[in-house]
Amino acid sequence: MKARRRWLAFVVTVVASMPLVLALPATVTQAAVDPVIAAAGDITCQPPGKARANACHQQATANLLGQVPYDAVLPLGDGQYDCGTLSGYQQVYAPSWGKYLAKSHPVVGDQDYGGTSCSVPGASGYFTYFGANASPDNPSCTSACKGYYSYDIGTWHVVALNSECTQPGVGGCSSTSPMLTWLGKDLAAHPAQCTLAYMHEPYWANGTLVKKYLPVIKALYKAHVDVLLTGHKHIYARYAPQTPTSANDPAQGVREFIVGTGGHNHAALASPLPNLQVSNNTTFGVLQLTLHSSSYDWRFVPEAGQSFTDSGTSACH
């Protein structure tokens, strides 16, 4: 009996001296982080692109892209002025916004096809520089490409459109055009709760409605698209969700942002359209969007040294 007691005491002593080990699951699943994206258009000046007081701030806005680990960067057209030549993109865009080329999902702008003193047939500089990022459905295309495509990021469906719809390779702007036919089918095939679209030129522009984009807006509204990002006008503007006829509609309306603040220059503000909530024409910067599963947050991030900002949150339709 004494021997048994001594044995039990020995076992207790050994167990007590062993380190405590907690049972852990074989794998640990971390909560998904909602994607964060940055967008702006109208970005660089023609070579050499040297910064001036109120122009050519492409490096300042590019610096903002390095401050947050963005999941995607959306250049909203006219990345390179005054013509989107390949040499221009290589000389000015590449050292600034081009640092984030791998995560860029661009749309083409009017300056990419030509400016007041030059022409770039088929936006060949833009399509060559961005490569498969600019036309993922036809990655070998380098001129007169369709320039519209879609993808998913997080739980959101995202549609990139070519607002220069009269250019070769696009096929027109009407409701029966190739792009609009594709858009209707794409939105029907991806009925996500939250959807974002973007193109270079706005429908609700700086003081005017651009009627040739009405078929696009009708298609977006019909599919309950939540957000439309645009550039072209060298200002920042945010509209309330609205119908294609500019009626306030928080239940189904499309909210348009104009983010032509990538760095090229500023433009004057025109008489406001209905449902305009915020506008600014003195600050370069980028629009940051956090894409939650059923809502989104926005924040305009100004370049260093500037104070204007705009922020908010909204539920998806």
FENHU-V162162 format. One record per residue. N is the residue number from 1. PHI is phi as a letter, one per 30 degrees, with the letter a starting at -180 (* if undefined). Layout:
N:PHI / N:PHI
This chain:
1:* / 2:d / 3:d / 4:d / 5:d / 6:d / 7:d / 8:d / 9:d / 10:d / 11:d / 12:d / 13:d / 14:d / 15:d / 16:d / 17:d / 18:d / 19:d / 20:d / 21:c / 22:c / 23:d / 24:c / 25:d / 26:d / 27:b / 28:c / 29:c / 30:d / 31:d / 32:d / 33:c / 34:d / 35:d / 36:b / 37:b / 38:b / 39:b / 40:a / 41:b / 42:h / 43:c / 44:c / 45:d / 46:d / 47:e / 48:d / 49:i / 50:d / 51:d / 52:b / 53:e / 54:b / 55:a / 56:i / 57:c / 58:d / 59:d / 60:d / 61:d / 62:d / 63:d / 64:d / 65:d / 66:c / 67:d / 68:b / 69:d / 70:d / 71:d / 72:a / 73:c / 74:c / 75:d / 76:c / 77:j / 78:h / 79:d / 80:b / 81:c / 82:d / 83:b / 84:d / 85:d / 86:d / 87:d / 88:d / 89:e / 90:d / 91:d / 92:c / 93:d / 94:e / 95:d / 96:c / 97:d / 98:d / 99:d / 100:c / 101:e / 102:d / 103:c / 104:d / 105:b / 106:d / 107:b / 108:d / 109:c / 110:d / 111:d / 112:d / 113:c / 114:k / 115:c / 116:d / 117:b / 118:a / 119:b / 120:b / 121:e / 122:i / 123:h / 124:d / 125:d / 126:d / 127:d / 128:d / 129:d / 130:d / 131:h / 132:d / 133:d / 134:d / 135:b / 136:d / 137:d / 138:b / 139:d / 140:d / 141:d / 142:b / 143:a / 144:h / 145:d / 146:d / 147:i / 148:b / 149:a / 150:b / 151:a / 152:c / 153:b / 154:i / 155:c / 156:c / 157:c / 158:b / 159:b / 160:c / 161:c / 162:c / 163:d / 164:d / 165:d / 166:d / 167:d / 168:e / 169:j / 170:c / 171:j / 172:j / 173:c / 174:d / 175:d / 176:c / 177:d / 178:e / 179:d / 180:d / 181:d / 182:d / 183:d / 184:d / 185:d / 186:d / 187:d / 188:d / 189:d / 190:b / 191:d / 192:d / 193:d / 194:b / 195:b / 196:b / 197:b / 198:a / 199:a / 200:d / 201:c / 202:d / 203:d / 204:d / 205:c / 206:d / 207:j / 208:b / 209:c / 210:c / 211:d / 212:d / 213:c / 214:e / 215:e / 216:d / 217:d / 218:d / 219:d / 220:d / 221:d / 222:e / 223:c / 224:i / 225:d / 226:d / 227:b / 228:b / 229:c / 230:b / 231:b / 232:i / 233:d / 234:d / 235:b / 236:c / 237:b / 238:b / 239:c / 240:d / 241:e / 242:b / 243:d / 244:e / 245:c / 246:i / 247:c / 248:d / 249:b / 250:d / 251:d / 252:b / 253:d / 254:c / 255:c / 256:c / 257:c / 258:c / 259:b / 260:c / 261:c / 262:d / 263:k / 264:d / 265:a / 266:c / 267:b / 268:d / 269:d / 270:c / 271:e / 272:d / 273:d / 274:e / 275:i / 276:d / 277:c / 278:b / 279:a / 280:a / 281:b / 282:b / 283:b / 284:d / 285:l / 286:b / 287:c / 288:c / 289:b / 290:c / 291:c / 292:d / 293:d / 294:b / 295:a / 296:b / 297:c / 298:b / 299:a / 300:d / 301:c / 302:d / 303:d / 304:e / 305:j / 306:c / 307:c / 308:d / 309:a / 310:a / 311:b / 312:l / 313:b / 314:a / 315:d / 316:d / 317:d
